[in-house]
Amino acid sequence: MILRKIQNDPAKMTSTAMAFIAIGLSLITIGITWPKASPLLIHAGTDWNDFVRGAILGFAIVLEIAGVAFAASAAAAKKRQAQ
């Protein structure tokens, strides 16, 4: 619902896309370093660490794809407004 409100404003869509990409890249960094930097309190086994790492990486990939999709739709909207 919030994303529908910015659908007609390419500038806001671009900033939202860049935010998604930045958050996705941050989560990828956390996912890559998870086995080395996971807190010692979460030693429930390697299966849980692998699950958390996979969930973080999966969510990061979804955010990256959403950011690229928003950027592409913002570019298309900006092109339509210029014509």
C-alpha positions as CSV (number, residue, x, y, z in Angstrom):
1,M,0.0,0.0,0.0
2,I,2.8,2.4,0.8
3,L,4.6,1.5,-2.4
4,R,1.5,2.3,-4.4
5,K,1.6,5.9,-3.2
6,I,5.0,6.4,-4.7
7,Q,4.2,4.7,-8.0
8,N,3.6,8.0,-9.8
9,D,6.7,9.8,-8.6
10,P,9.9,8.5,-10.3
11,A,12.2,10.4,-7.9
12,K,10.7,8.7,-4.8
13,M,10.7,5.3,-6.7
14,T,14.4,5.7,-7.4
15,S,15.3,6.5,-3.8
16,T,13.2,3.5,-2.7
17,A,15.0,1.3,-5.2
18,M,18.4,2.5,-4.0
19,A,17.3,1.8,-0.3
20,F,16.2,-1.7,-1.2
21,I,19.5,-2.3,-3.0
22,A,21.6,-0.9,-0.1
23,I,19.7,-3.0,2.5
24,G,20.1,-6.0,0.3
25,L,23.8,-5.5,0.0
26,S,24.1,-5.1,3.7
27,L,22.2,-8.3,4.3
28,I,24.4,-10.1,1.8
29,T,27.5,-9.0,3.8
30,I,25.8,-10.3,7.0
31,G,24.9,-13.6,5.3
32,I,28.5,-14.1,4.0
33,T,30.1,-13.4,7.4
34,W,27.4,-15.2,9.4
35,P,29.4,-18.4,10.1
36,K,32.3,-16.4,11.5
37,A,30.4,-13.7,13.3
38,S,27.4,-15.5,14.6
39,P,27.0,-15.0,18.4
40,L,28.1,-17.9,20.6
41,L,24.7,-17.9,22.2
42,I,23.1,-19.3,19.0
43,H,25.0,-22.6,19.0
44,A,22.0,-24.8,18.4
45,G,23.8,-26.7,15.8
46,T,25.1,-26.3,12.3
47,D,21.7,-26.9,10.8
48,W,20.2,-23.8,12.4
49,N,23.2,-21.7,11.5
50,D,22.9,-22.8,7.9
51,F,19.1,-22.1,8.0
52,V,19.6,-18.6,9.3
53,R,22.4,-17.9,6.8
54,G,20.2,-19.1,3.9
55,A,17.2,-17.1,5.1
56,I,19.3,-14.0,5.3
57,L,20.8,-14.5,1.9
58,G,17.4,-15.3,0.4
59,F,15.8,-12.2,1.8
60,A,18.8,-10.2,0.5
61,I,18.4,-11.5,-3.0
62,V,14.6,-10.7,-2.9
63,L,15.5,-7.1,-1.9
64,E,18.0,-6.8,-4.6
65,I,15.6,-8.0,-7.3
66,A,12.9,-5.7,-5.9
67,G,15.3,-2.8,-6.0
68,V,16.2,-3.4,-9.6
69,A,12.5,-3.8,-10.6
70,F,11.7,-0.5,-8.9
71,A,14.6,1.2,-10.6
72,A,13.5,-0.1,-14.0
73,S,9.9,1.0,-13.4
74,A,11.1,4.4,-12.2
75,A,13.1,4.8,-15.4
76,A,10.1,3.9,-17.5
77,A,7.9,6.3,-15.6
78,K,10.4,9.1,-16.0
79,K,10.7,8.4,-19.7
80,R,6.9,8.5,-20.0
81,Q,6.7,11.8,-18.2
82,A,9.4,13.3,-20.5
83,Q,7.4,12.5,-23.6
